[in-house]
Amino acid sequence: MEDEPIRESYSFLCSACGHAWREDYEIRRVHDSHGLIQSAFFLDGQRTTSPLTQGRCPGCASPRVLVTHRTRGRRPRGGAMMEVSP
């Protein structure tokens, strides 16, 4: 039996050029090649890397990207949420 996917939003801010954007991810539990349960991230239906490993800014290609996590329906632990407009 599979768990229902979790939907989470992440906001990104490039500290080089100031470009800001938000992405909505679906997180599913999957079994890896060793039979262990792992988290798999999906963006627009396509499997992708974790948003915490977001590579580069789509505006300037800088790797200096700050990530803020926002779980839908509840506030994350540990501080205030940064408001970023897409």
C-alpha positions as CSV (number, residue, x, y, z in Angstrom):
1,M,0.0,0.0,0.0
2,E,1.4,3.4,-1.0
3,D,1.1,6.6,1.0
4,E,-0.5,9.6,-0.4
5,P,2.0,12.1,-1.9
6,I,2.9,15.1,0.1
7,R,2.7,18.5,-1.6
8,E,5.2,21.1,-0.5
9,S,6.2,24.6,-1.8
10,Y,9.7,25.9,-1.8
11,S,10.7,29.5,-2.4
12,F,14.1,30.4,-4.0
13,L,16.0,33.6,-4.0
14,C,19.2,34.3,-6.0
15,S,21.6,36.2,-3.8
16,A,23.6,37.2,-6.9
17,C,20.9,38.9,-9.1
18,G,17.8,39.0,-6.7
19,H,15.7,36.8,-8.9
20,A,13.0,35.0,-6.9
21,W,10.7,32.1,-7.7
22,R,8.6,29.4,-6.2
23,E,8.1,25.8,-7.1
24,D,5.4,23.3,-5.9
25,Y,6.8,19.8,-5.4
26,E,5.1,16.4,-4.9
27,I,7.0,14.1,-2.6
28,R,6.5,10.4,-2.8
29,R,7.9,7.5,-0.8
30,V,9.7,5.0,-3.2
31,H,11.8,1.9,-2.7
32,D,15.4,2.2,-3.9
33,S,17.4,-0.6,-5.5
34,H,18.2,-1.9,-2.0
35,G,14.6,-2.1,-0.9
36,L,14.9,1.0,1.4
37,I,12.3,3.7,1.5
38,Q,13.5,7.0,0.0
39,S,11.8,10.3,-0.7
40,A,11.4,11.1,-4.4
41,F,10.7,14.7,-5.5
42,F,8.5,15.5,-8.5
43,L,8.0,18.8,-10.3
44,D,5.3,19.1,-12.9
45,G,5.0,15.3,-12.9
46,Q,8.7,14.8,-13.7
47,R,11.1,13.3,-11.1
48,T,13.7,15.8,-10.0
49,T,16.4,16.4,-7.4
50,S,15.5,17.6,-3.9
51,P,14.8,21.4,-3.9
52,L,17.5,21.6,-1.2
53,T,20.0,20.8,-3.9
54,Q,18.7,23.4,-6.3
55,G,21.5,24.1,-8.6
56,R,21.4,27.4,-10.3
57,C,19.4,30.6,-10.7
58,P,17.3,30.4,-13.9
59,G,17.8,34.2,-14.3
60,C,21.6,34.4,-14.1
61,A,22.9,30.8,-13.7
62,S,24.5,31.7,-10.3
63,P,24.8,28.8,-7.8
64,R,24.2,31.3,-5.0
65,V,20.5,30.3,-4.4
66,L,18.8,30.5,-1.0
67,V,16.0,28.1,-0.3
68,T,13.0,28.6,2.0
69,H,10.7,25.7,2.6
70,R,7.0,26.2,3.2
71,T,4.7,23.2,3.9
72,R,1.2,23.7,2.7
73,G,-1.3,23.8,5.5
74,R,1.2,24.1,8.3
75,R,4.0,26.4,9.3
76,P,7.5,24.9,9.3
77,R,9.5,24.7,12.6
78,G,12.3,27.1,13.3
79,G,11.4,30.5,12.2
80,A,9.6,33.0,10.1
81,M,8.7,32.4,6.5
82,M,10.3,34.6,3.8
83,E,7.7,36.0,1.4
84,V,8.9,35.8,-2.2
85,S,6.8,36.6,-5.2
86,P,7.3,34.6,-8.4
